[in-house]
Amino acid sequence: MRVALLGNMNNNNFSIMRYFRDLGIDAHLVLFENDGYKSNSHFIPENDTWEYDKWEAYIHKTNIFNGYGSVIGHKFPYNFLFVIAYAGLKLINKDIPNLKPVSEESIKAALNGYDCYIGSGLSATLLRRINKKLDIFYPYATGIEYLGTELVRKKIMDGSYVRRKIIRETSEVQKQAIRDAQNCITAELSLTKTTFDEIDVPIVPMAIPMVYNKETHPPKDQIADHLLDIIKDIESNDFTIINHSRQMWVNPGDFTNEEWRKQSKHNEWLIKGFAKYLKKRPNVRSKLFILEYGTDVKDSKLLCKELGIQESVRWLPKMTRKELLLLISKCSIGVDQFSIENNSLWGGSGWEVLASGKPLLQSFMFEEGEFENKFDQPAPPMLKVKSESCIVDHLLDISDNPEKGRKLGEAAKNWFNKYNGISLAQKWIELLEGK
């Protein structure tokens, strides 16, 4: 079975490809032209592995753009509008990727020759243009990209006529293409499931094997000096926390307060909780490591200063997943986000913590037994957060009981290997095989 994995948002498909190949499947990663571009520049295979040479032969770059132009830009009047827009943007920035419409012949040349197709983004709509369909569609955005995210829902109602027309048309094509998919997978049971319900598409409630944890960490002489310095800082403290998810908690003004409460990652909860923890344990050498990633880094730094904890916080530059996994393995606790949306799941940062065998501090918006019923598996061992007040209690507990933290992390990794990782990849293969 020859499998094409289309696109690589969050390096998800690169992870799946490696698991599939470990399981004997001839899997290939097919990159879109804008994979690894600009805000997604860190989502490239080289950043996810210390063994790139081992996988390079199974990675293929295309000239297909994962965006509006490739999906509806071949239709009149969109073809005309996109050519004009591309020409104008090219004058401003010569390095922009190809926004021009892509032909069916180009899509066929890049995507023919496979038995099965797995993808997210607009991969389903691209296949539809050459009379093919996805065997597995899984969204990477909450609410489904180009269809039902909060941002798309707003843009359909606001803005210029041309923009609304383009977004509406793309959403309609995306809806039809997703309906064609053999299987639709998601573990995000809030807005994403709502969107699937709205277009009458049943889901398989299953996570993505998005973090590959079958590599060993490199020897010390292969680790960059800046990384060694951070590791030295971690090891010089008794209790360390790493928060490497996006800083996104300040309302940009486009949402009502109630809408934003559900969109926010509430990173400020951690900063405030850590400040309270420091006051209760002033004699414990503790440090919070936060990644300089997201729209609200500046506001988070200002909050740290206002709370007087800046000396106990170290800001880390954006770095690769392989580097982050190494740092997580050295810390006491890893943090993803604190959503208040019912049934919301953790993101890639949370999976990275679980895969690394560390306690995950994360919102858990499920009632007693609800997670088990929805996913037919136990919830992972983790530090569950229902509200801001939970955070300081968890920090105190693990700081006071390091052996408890070690055992919790070990249990988390065992859970990950049993219900995610390579075991989950095998379930995806069984879906492809129709079992």
C-alpha positions in Angstrom: 0.0 0.0 0.0 1.5 3.3 -1.2 0.2 6.2 0.9 0.5 9.9 0.2 0.4 12.3 3.2 -0.6 15.7 1.8 0.8 18.8 3.5 2.7 19.1 6.7 1.0 21.7 9.0 2.5 21.3 12.6 4.8 18.6 11.1 1.8 16.2 11.7 2.2 14.3 8.5 5.9 13.9 8.9 5.3 12.2 12.2 2.6 10.0 10.7 4.9 9.1 7.8 7.6 7.8 10.1 5.2 5.8 12.2 3.7 4.3 9.0 7.1 3.3 7.7 8.0 1.8 11.0 4.9 -0.4 10.6 5.9 -1.5 7.1 3.7 1.0 5.0 5.2 2.7 2.0 4.2 6.2 3.1 5.4 9.4 1.5 5.2 13.0 2.6 4.0 15.3 -0.2 4.7 18.9 0.7 2.7 21.9 -0.6 4.6 24.9 -1.9 3.8 27.0 1.2 4.6 24.3 3.8 7.3 25.7 6.0 6.7 29.3 4.8 6.6 32.4 7.0 4.6 31.8 10.2 5.0 28.1 9.5 8.7 28.2 8.8 9.5 26.0 11.8 7.2 23.3 10.5 9.7 21.6 8.3 10.9 17.9 8.6 14.5 18.9 9.4 13.2 20.6 12.6 11.5 17.4 13.8 14.3 14.8 13.6 17.9 14.3 14.4 17.9 11.7 11.6 16.7 13.6 8.5 18.9 11.6 6.1 16.9 8.5 7.1 13.7 10.0 5.8 14.7 12.4 3.1 14.0 10.0 0.2 10.3 9.8 1.1 9.7 13.5 1.1 8.5 15.2 -2.1 8.0 19.0 -2.7 5.3 20.2 -5.1 4.4 23.5 -6.7 0.8 23.3 -5.3 -0.2 26.1 -3.0 -2.4 25.2 0.0 -4.7 28.2 -0.3 -7.6 29.9 -1.9 -5.9 30.4 -5.3 -5.3 26.7 -5.9 -8.9 25.7 -5.0 -11.1 28.3 -6.8 -8.5 30.4 -8.6 -9.0 28.3 -11.8 -12.6 29.5 -12.1 -13.8 32.8 -13.6 -13.7 35.4 -12.2 -11.4 34.2 -9.4 -8.6 33.3 -11.9 -8.5 36.9 -13.0 -8.6 38.3 -9.4 -5.9 35.9 -8.2 -3.5 36.7 -11.1 -3.9 40.4 -10.5 -3.4 40.0 -6.7 -0.3 37.8 -7.2 1.3 40.3 -9.6 0.8 43.1 -7.2 2.1 41.2 -4.2 5.1 40.0 -6.2 6.1 43.6 -6.8 6.2 44.2 -3.0 7.8 40.9 -2.1 9.6 38.7 -4.6 9.9 35.8 -2.1 6.1 35.2 -1.8 5.1 31.6 -2.7 3.1 30.9 -5.8 -0.5 32.2 -5.3 -1.4 31.7 -9.0 -4.0 29.1 -9.9 -2.6 25.5 -10.3 -3.7 23.4 -13.2 -5.3 19.9 -13.0 -2.3 18.6 -14.9 0.1 19.8 -12.2 -2.1 18.3 -9.5 -2.2 15.0 -11.3 1.6 15.0 -11.8 2.2 15.5 -8.1 -0.5 13.3 -6.6 -1.1 10.4 -9.0 0.5 7.0 -8.3 -0.7 6.4 -4.7 -3.2 3.9 -3.3 -4.4 6.0 -0.4 -4.5 9.7 0.5 -4.4 11.3 3.9 -4.5 15.1 4.4 -5.8 18.3 6.0 -5.9 21.9 4.9 -7.4 22.0 1.4 -6.0 18.6 0.3 -9.5 17.2 -0.1 -10.5 20.0 -2.5 -7.3 19.6 -4.5 -8.0 15.9 -5.0 -11.6 16.6 -6.0 -10.3 18.6 -8.9 -8.7 15.5 -10.3 -11.7 13.2 -9.4 -10.0 11.6 -6.4 -10.9 11.7 -2.7 -9.2 11.5 0.6 -9.2 8.2 2.5 -8.6 10.2 5.7 -9.3 13.8 6.3 -8.3 15.3 9.6 -8.5 19.1 10.4 -5.6 20.9 12.0 -7.6 24.0 13.0 -10.3 24.1 15.6 -13.5 24.4 13.7 -11.9 23.0 10.4 -9.7 25.2 8.3 -11.3 27.2 5.4 -14.7 26.1 6.7 -15.8 26.7 10.3 -13.1 28.3 12.4 -14.2 31.3 14.4 -12.1 33.5 12.0 -13.6 32.1 8.9 -17.1 32.5 10.3 -16.4 36.2 11.0 -14.8 36.8 7.6 -17.8 35.4 5.8 -19.9 38.1 7.4 -17.4 41.0 7.4 -15.0 42.7 5.0 -15.1 43.5 1.3 -17.5 41.9 -1.1 -14.7 40.2 -3.0 -13.1 38.7 0.1 -16.5 37.4 1.4 -17.2 35.9 -2.0 -13.8 34.1 -2.2 -14.2 32.8 1.4 -17.8 31.6 0.9 -16.9 29.9 -2.4 -13.9 28.2 -0.8 -15.9 27.1 2.2 -18.5 25.6 -0.1 -16.0 23.6 -2.1 -14.2 22.5 1.1 -17.5 21.3 2.5 -18.3 19.2 -0.5 -14.8 17.7 -0.6 -14.8 16.8 3.1 -18.1 15.0 2.5 -16.4 12.9 -0.1 -13.7 11.7 2.3 -13.8 8.1 3.3 -13.0 8.8 7.0 -13.0 12.1 8.9 -10.9 12.0 12.1 -10.9 14.5 15.0 -10.4 14.4 18.8 -11.6 18.0 19.1 -15.1 17.7 20.2 -16.1 21.3 20.6 -16.2 23.7 17.6 -14.6 21.1 15.2 -17.3 18.5 15.9 -19.9 21.2 15.7 -18.7 22.0 12.2 -18.7 18.4 11.1 -22.3 18.1 12.5 -23.3 21.2 10.6 -22.2 19.7 7.2 -23.7 16.3 8.2 -20.4 14.4 8.3 -19.8 11.6 10.8 -16.5 11.5 12.6 -14.1 8.9 14.0 -13.3 10.3 17.5 -9.6 9.7 17.3 -6.4 11.7 17.9 -3.5 12.4 15.5 -0.2 10.5 16.0 1.5 13.9 15.7 4.5 13.4 17.9 7.1 10.8 16.9 8.9 9.6 20.0 11.0 6.7 18.7 14.2 8.7 18.4 16.9 8.9 21.1 18.3 12.2 22.0 21.6 13.1 20.4 25.0 12.9 22.1 26.1 16.0 23.9 28.7 17.0 21.2 25.8 17.3 18.7 23.8 19.7 20.8 24.2 23.4 20.0 25.8 25.7 22.7 22.6 27.8 23.2 20.7 24.6 24.0 23.3 23.4 26.4 23.1 26.7 28.2 19.3 26.3 28.7 19.8 22.7 29.9 22.4 23.9 32.4 19.9 26.5 33.6 17.1 23.9 34.0 19.4 21.5 35.9 20.5 24.3 38.3 17.0 24.6 39.6 15.0 22.3 41.8 11.6 22.8 40.1 11.1 23.8 36.5 8.1 24.4 34.3 8.1 24.8 30.5 5.3 26.4 28.5 6.1 26.2 24.8 2.6 26.7 23.3 1.5 30.0 21.7 1.1 33.1 23.9 -2.5 34.1 23.0 -4.6 35.5 25.7 -5.2 39.2 25.0 -8.4 40.0 23.0 -7.3 41.7 19.8 -10.6 43.5 19.7 -12.3 41.3 17.0 -14.2 39.3 19.6 -16.7 39.9 22.4 -15.4 39.1 25.9 -17.5 35.9 25.9 -16.2 34.9 22.5 -12.6 35.6 23.5 -12.9 33.6 26.7 -13.4 30.5 24.6 -10.7 31.4 22.0 -8.0 32.4 24.6 -5.3 29.9 25.6 -5.3 31.7 29.0 -1.5 31.8 29.3 -1.9 34.5 32.0 -3.3 31.8 34.3 0.0 30.1 34.4 2.0 33.3 35.0 -0.3 34.4 37.8 -0.3 30.9 39.3 3.5 30.7 39.2 3.7 34.1 41.0 1.5 32.8 43.8 3.6 29.6 43.9 6.8 31.6 44.3 5.4 33.4 47.3 4.5 30.1 49.0 7.8 28.4 48.2 10.4 31.2 48.3 13.2 28.9 49.3 12.8 26.4 46.4 14.9 27.2 43.4 12.2 27.4 40.7 12.1 28.7 37.2 9.5 29.1 34.5 10.6 28.7 30.9 8.3 30.3 28.2 8.7 30.2 24.5 8.7 33.5 22.6 5.9 32.3 20.4 2.5 33.9 19.8 0.9 37.3 19.4 1.0 38.1 23.1 4.6 37.5 24.1 5.0 41.3 24.9 1.9 41.3 27.1 3.1 38.1 28.9 6.5 39.7 29.6 4.8 42.8 30.9 2.6 40.7 33.2 5.7 38.9 34.6 7.3 42.3 35.3 4.1 43.6 37.0 4.0 40.6 39.2 7.7 41.0 40.0 8.7 37.5 38.8 10.8 38.3 35.8 14.0 37.0 37.5 12.3 33.6 37.8 11.2 33.5 34.2 13.4 32.7 31.2 12.2 33.4 27.7 13.3 30.9 25.1 13.7 31.7 21.4 11.5 29.8 19.0 13.1 26.5 18.3 12.6 23.2 16.7 10.5 20.4 18.0 13.5 18.1 18.4 15.1 20.8 20.6 11.9 21.3 22.5 11.5 17.6 23.2 15.0 17.6 24.6 14.2 20.5 27.0 10.9 19.1 28.0 12.6 15.8 29.1 14.7 17.9 31.5 11.9 19.9 33.1 9.6 19.0 36.1 6.3 19.9 34.4 5.2 20.8 30.8 2.3 23.1 30.0 0.1 23.4 27.0 -3.0 25.7 27.3 -6.1 26.4 29.4 -9.2 26.4 27.3 -12.6 26.8 28.9 -14.4 25.2 25.9 -16.2 22.0 26.9 -14.6 18.8 25.5 -11.6 20.8 24.2 -8.5 18.8 23.9 -4.8 19.7 24.3 -2.8 20.6 21.2 0.6 19.5 19.9 2.4 21.0 22.9 0.4 18.8 25.2 1.2 15.7 23.1 4.9 16.6 23.2 4.8 16.7 27.0 3.0 13.3 27.3 5.3 11.7 24.7 8.3 12.9 26.7 7.1 11.3 30.0 6.5 14.5 32.0 3.4 15.7 33.9 1.1 17.7 31.7 -0.5 20.8 33.2 -3.5 21.4 31.0 -7.2 22.2 31.0 -9.5 19.2 31.1 -13.1 20.2 30.3 -14.7 16.8 30.6 -17.2 15.6 33.2 -16.5 12.4 35.2 -16.4 9.5 32.7 -17.1 11.7 29.7 -13.6 11.4 28.1 -13.7 7.6 28.5 -17.2 7.4 26.9 -16.3 9.6 23.9 -12.9 8.1 23.1 -13.3 4.5 24.4 -10.1 4.8 26.4 -9.0 6.2 29.8 -7.9 9.8 30.1 -4.2 10.3 30.3 -2.5 10.7 33.7 -2.1 14.5 33.9 -2.5 17.6 36.1 -6.1 18.5 35.2 -7.1 22.2 35.3 -10.8 23.2 35.4 -10.1 26.8 36.5 -7.3 29.3 37.2 -7.2 28.4 40.9 -6.2 24.8 40.2 -2.8 25.8 38.8 -1.0 26.9 42.0 -2.3 23.8 43.8 -0.7 21.5 41.1 2.5 23.4 41.2 2.8 23.1 44.9 1.9 19.4 44.9 4.6 18.4 42.3 7.2 20.8 43.8 6.7 19.3 47.2 6.5 15.7 45.9 9.1 15.3 43.1 8.7 11.5 43.1 5.0 11.8 42.5 5.8 14.0 39.5 8.3 11.4 38.2 5.7 8.6 38.5 3.0 10.7 36.9 5.3 11.5 34.0 6.2 7.8 33.6 2.5 6.8 33.6 1.8 9.6 31.0 4.4 8.2 28.6 3.1 4.6 29.1 -0.4 5.9 28.3 0.9 7.8 25.2 2.6 4.7 23.8 -0.5 2.6 24.4 -3.2 5.0 23.1 -1.2 7.4 20.8 2.1 7.2 19.0 2.8 4.0 17.1 -0.3 2.2 18.5 -2.6 5.0 17.2 -0.8 5.0 13.9 -1.7 1.3 13.6 -5.4 2.2 14.1 -5.1 4.7 11.3 -3.7 2.0 9.0 -6.6 -0.3 9.9 -9.0 2.5 8.8 -7.2 2.6 5.5 -7.4 -1.2 5.2 -11.1 -1.1 6.0 -10.9 -3.2 9.2 
